[in-house]
Amino acid sequence: MKKSSELTSALKDLRKEFKTIASAIISRDGILIASDIPDGVIIETFTIMCATLMGAASTAHSELRIGQPRAMRIFSERHEMMLVGAGKRAIIICAVPLGTKIDLLQQRLHKIVESMQED
C-alpha cells in the first residue's frame, strides 16, 4: 500500500480538480488511513459512520445474495457523497458539489484504488 502522505496528496489533488468538500481513505472498520477533511469535522465520527454505511449495504446485499456492493452514492440538497470500495480492507469517501463530473471522478478514484494495491 502507498504511504499515507502519498494518498493524502492524491486526495488533495481531487479537491483541486473536482472541488471536493472532503475526501478520505478509511479501513472498513472506520480507521483513518489518509484524508483531506476540513477543520471542524470530528474525523472519528465521520469515518465510523462511513464504515457503518458501507457495512450496512454489505449486509443488505448479503441477505439478497447479490454480491458485495462496490460503491454507493448519497445525495443531499447541494452535494453528493460517494463511498467506493478500495479492495477488501478499505473505502474511499468523497463529497462533492452536485453537478460534478461523476464519471471522471469515479475514474480518478479507481486509479487511487489501483495505486493502493500496487506496492
SULURJO-V58464 format. One record per backbone hydrogen bond with DSSP energy under -0.5 kcal/mol. CO is the residue of the C=O (numbers start at 1). NH is the residue of the N-H. E is the energy in kcal/mol with one decimal. If there is no record, write none. Layout:
{{CO;NH;E} {CO;NH;E}}
//
This chain:
{{3;7;-2.0} {4;8;-2.7} {5;9;-1.8} {6;10;-1.9} {7;11;-2.1} {8;12;-2.3} {9;13;-1.8} {10;14;-1.2} {11;15;-1.3} {12;16;-1.7} {13;17;-2.5} {14;18;-3.4} {14;20;-0.6} {15;19;-1.4} {22;95;-2.9} {23;36;-3.0} {24;93;-3.1} {25;33;-2.9} {25;34;-1.8} {26;91;-2.5} {27;30;-2.2} {31;27;-2.7} {34;25;-2.9} {36;23;-1.2} {38;41;-1.3} {41;43;-1.2} {42;46;-2.4} {43;47;-3.0} {44;48;-2.2} {45;49;-2.4} {46;50;-2.1} {47;51;-2.3} {48;52;-2.2} {49;53;-2.3} {50;54;-2.1} {51;55;-2.4} {52;56;-2.8} {53;57;-2.2} {54;58;-2.2} {55;59;-2.3} {56;60;-2.5} {57;61;-2.5} {58;62;-2.3} {59;63;-2.3} {60;64;-1.5} {61;65;-0.8} {61;66;-1.9} {62;65;-0.7} {70;85;-3.3} {72;83;-2.5} {74;81;-2.9} {78;98;-2.4} {79;76;-3.0} {80;96;-3.0} {81;74;-2.6} {82;94;-2.3} {83;72;-2.2} {84;92;-3.0} {86;90;-0.6} {89;28;-1.7} {90;86;-3.1} {91;26;-2.7} {92;84;-2.8} {93;24;-2.2} {94;82;-3.0} {95;21;-3.4} {95;22;-1.0} {96;80;-2.8} {97;100;-1.5} {100;102;-1.7} {101;105;-2.2} {102;106;-3.1} {103;107;-1.9} {104;108;-2.2} {105;109;-2.7} {106;110;-2.5} {107;111;-1.7} {108;112;-1.9} {109;113;-2.4} {110;114;-2.5} {111;115;-2.3} {112;116;-1.8} {113;117;-1.2} {114;118;-0.7} {115;118;-0.5} {115;119;-0.7}}
//
